[in-house]
Amino acid sequence: MAQRRKVGSHKTSVRFTPNGTLSVVYRGTEVVKATSKSIILDTNGWFTNTTKTRMNQASNQYGLGYTVFQKNYDWFVTYRGKTRKFRGNRMTLPR
């Protein structure tokens, strides 16, 4: 059975599968999926402050090492000392 923990409160669920995959779902979108090989950040087209907050809360709470921020309406992710611009709705980071 998947283990559940809390990131935020409103319309958000967190699950850990037995194989160690972390899944953070906000309003039906898996905004963060972290496996042993990658971290996938997915806005599903919802570039909102709450989506960004849930992504950053997951990173902080589970030590994933990235930060999502916005500048001039564009979204960026800083990870391992590099900043990359979100292109589309999804970004995959290697672990």
Secondary structure, DSSP 4 states (H G I P E B T S, - for coil): --EEE-SSSTTEEEEE-TT--EEEEETTEEEEEE-SSEEEEE-TT---HHHHHHHHHHHHHHT--EEEEEETTEEEEEETTEEEE--SSEEEEE-
